[in-house]
Amino acid sequence: MNKLLRFFRPSHQHTAFSATLLLISAVMLSRVIGYARDAYIAWAYGAGGATDAYVAAFTLPDFLNYIVAGGAASITFISIYTRFLAEKRDADAQKTFSIIITVMTAVMIVGTIATEIFAPQFVRWFVKGFSPDKIELCVHLTRILLPAQIFFYVGGVVSAVLLSHRLFLFPAFGPLIYNVFIILGGVIGGRHFGIQSLAYGALIGSFAGPFLASVIGAARIGTGYRPSFDVSNPAFREWVKLSVPLMLGVSLVTADDWILRHYASSGVGDITRLTFAKRLFAVPIAVLGQATGQASLPFFARLFNEKKLKEFAYTVNDSVYRVSAASLLATGWMMVAAVPLIDLVYRRGKFLFSDTQTSAVYFFWFSLSLVLWAAQGLYARAFYAAGDTLTPMVAVTVITVLSLPIYSVLFHTFGVIGLAWASDIGIGINLAALAGLLHFRGLVSLGEMRWTAIIAGAISFEVAKAVPLATAGRGSRVADVMQLVLVSITWMAAAMAGLWLMRSELPRDLRRRKAAAYPAVAQDESREILGAGR
């Protein structure tokens, strides 16, 4: 019990294993809250024009955050800050932190004001298929959401400090608090403000969750902040050099949502149904990819900064192997459970069974790319840990540009379902490029990947596909649950049969670290885990 309590102590310094476990737990809890959020939206507004406008309203704020911050807050800063800590240069670490916070907050404020002014022009261009009243609503919601990006940015930098100190609790629960406030906004203000109450909830939640939770955590460990515009500071210049590629480049990981919304805006409810399917698909992505990647980055950076390049390569390959094999197994279940799962999660109020069927088809096709989404996140973080942001960002930007015709052709040929296919194809090319570049640079060799175990996961996935695709109960929650139980039991038996046929050691590898290739790495981590909680 004491070990469990230490695990959730804010000042507890985590190992790679415990950090991943904590973040996965937090992500799963956050997704439960996210489910309640989406379920409320589906019940109150269904797949209609107002919901389409609300979903599309996040595009410009997301774009501002991506262009100005570029993900640099929690990615490039960690590499620099971690290096300073390793070199016992705490004063330089705090000074760099203060300069980045001060300068970039000012930039974010200016950017927010500019986008508030030009929001109508952007919305009219982005969602040409919207009617005039939907455009007006979308502009209004966009302007409510834009200031939240300031809190997201500052919270991201502060979270990077906590992650560099291996303190994961406060950053882990920021998104959970954010989702809670969106729900509260709808419940408290929905009757008087309609769907804009959700936007107000998101704005307040961005302050209370990603921003305030991280600031409280940083204050507890004494992270110093003094306003400074010293842009001549060498560390700040290094940060800018690393961050500019992320700010100017456009990754398909982020742009995929924007592209889907742009094309799906031509039909009423299409954005909502496609987005609901993608959000449910984002749950396993967050658990298997986002949480693992976020927890792994500080440890990747530490190994690289300590010049342990063989251990670095092994750790990246080992992480990709586990995530890929687990993703293949999960995909087999998601495909056959699509209809009852979507029906159970979303169908209520104004969200009808016909909406369930359409969303389930999108979810089915999205699920095929789970392994691609999860693995590419780890490969990208391997580059960031090595201090190279230019190479991956140039590659993924080129891929994003080349993918645009694929989205356009498949959408105009097959409709909205073609967008799901294009998404899968694009992220597959994205993964191949990152893995190939790491191999070419000599950082992570593809030849050292445990392909046999991944093939075993793929075979069990193929066996699991033999499970008949389930259908929902058309009104009965009990029937939906029973379908999911039967599907899960059958899928598990099929997956186990596939693993047994290949005599795979995957189940054991997913439970604990295997020390075959680099025993020293495993022993070091074991000592960290046994000594955790100090």
Secondary structure, DSSP 8 states (H G I E B T S, - for coil): -HHHHHHT-TT----HHHHHHHHHHHHHHHHHHHHHHHHHHHHHH-SSHHHHHHHHTTHHHHHHIIIIITTTTTTHHHHHHHHHHHTT-HHHHHHHHHHHHHHHHHHHHHHHHHHHHHHHHHHHHHTTTS-HHHHHHHHHHHHHHTTHHHHHHHHHHHHHHHHHTT--HHHHHHHHHHHHHHHHHHHHHHHHHTTHHHHHHHHHHHIIIIIHHHHHHHHHTT--------TT-HHHHHHHHHHHHHHH---HHHHHHHHHHHHHTTSTTHHHHHHHHHHHHHHHHIIIIIHHHHHHHHHHHHHHHTT-HHHHHHHHHHHHHHHHHHHHHHHHHHHHTHHHHHHHHH-BTTB-HHHHHHHHHHHHHHHTTHHHHHHHHHHHHHHHHTT--HHHHHHHHHHHHHHHHHHHHHHHHHTHHHHHHHHHHHHHHHHHHHHHHHHHTTSS-GGGS-HHHHHHHHHHHHHHTTS------SS-HHHHHHHHHHHHHHHHHHHHHHHHHTT--HHHHHHS---SS-HHHHHHHHHHHHTTT-
